[in-house]
Amino acid sequence: MDERIAEQWEANAEVFTNLIDGTGTPHHHEILNPCVDRLLGDVSGKVLLDAGCGEGYLSRNYARKGAIVTGVDISRKLIDICKRTTAQEEINFHVGNICNLHFISDSEFDLVLCNLVLLNIACLPESLSEFSRVLRPGGILVFSVVHPAFNVYGPGSWEVGEKDPKTRRRTGQYFKVDRYFDEKEYLRYWRTRQGEKFPKQFSFYHRTISTYVNALISTGFSLVSLREPRPVSDNAFFDRERRIPFFIVFKAKKT
Ligand SMILES: C[S@@+](CC[C@H](N)C(=O)[O-])C[C@H]1O[C@@H](n2cnc3c(N)ncnc32)[C@H](O)[C@@H]1O
């Protein structure tokens, strides 16, 4: 299972890195990252694990803000890219599986950030248990996923209208929520900013919000905050995301 997922990210590593473009996509800048920033708070001097760090832009971002950062990712290619593109910041990057962080000792971290990763892995309880183990008591976990009620990489779909010539986006009028309770894997291609398919399909694991919350509780966390962030500007491109949340972000404390 993990090998199959690792292969998907290996095959897509370069195209994914181009999509992220060093600082994240417009959706990240406009919606997700400001919320994650607020939930993490002042990271200066804090020991932070970036779990599923991808090409490393969040690791670099929080290292620049004074955190002592370790980035872990299952894809060797992405970790090589992290190391190549991280010049000034001092960050420990490791190839590793967040379902089993055996190479990290207990209570090493103040903060764990797991940004847009848990929807791509099968081992939700195992990874949350590992986050709980590597956090010190009172340590904070912030994780985000694409909102499970409104995610097209799952059971729902957009009922779309015409393409708006100004924004070049389809005017999605309705999001059809269906089969919300069917927790299962979906395979989907991502597309580049130019609209080309990624080389390989990704696995997405659809889960309900209560599954995430109950998995947190059963692995020793208490929920501190649950956010459905909205766009921070009035950019017309994000009209759809002003009506229906794109992401959901959880902040939990190790009890
Ligand atoms: C959508 S990307 C998010 C990357 C980064 N957190 C960000 O926000 O840009 C998901 C990442 O999770 C990694 N990943 C998937 N399964 C993993 C696992 N079991 N252990 C560690 N990393 C994993 C992938 O290689 C990929 O880099």
The ligand as a Gaussian input file, in Angstrom:
#p B3LYP/6-31G(d) Opt

LIG

0 1
 C       -0.388000      17.143000      -1.431000
 S        1.268000      16.861000      -0.961000
 C        1.481000      18.062000       0.315000
 C        2.920000      18.448000       0.486000
 C        3.166000      19.577000       1.492000
 N        2.707000      19.253000       2.806000
 C        2.500000      20.844000       0.995000
 O        1.600000      21.344000       1.668000
 O        2.915000      21.322000      -0.083000
 C        1.212000      15.320000      -0.065000
 C        2.612000      14.834000       0.345000
 O        2.483000      13.730000       1.230000
 C        3.533000      12.805000       0.945000
 N        3.126000      11.502000       1.494000
 C        2.109000      10.699000       1.091000
 N        2.033000       9.621000       1.873000
 C        3.028000       9.735000       2.805000
 C        3.466000       8.938000       3.889000
 N        2.855000       7.777000       4.201000
 N        4.508000       9.369000       4.628000
 C        5.147000      10.536000       4.330000
 N        4.767000      11.341000       3.303000
 C        3.723000      10.946000       2.554000
 C        3.645000      12.855000      -0.563000
 O        4.879000      12.343000      -1.022000
 C        3.472000      14.365000      -0.803000
 O        4.691000      15.035000      -0.765000

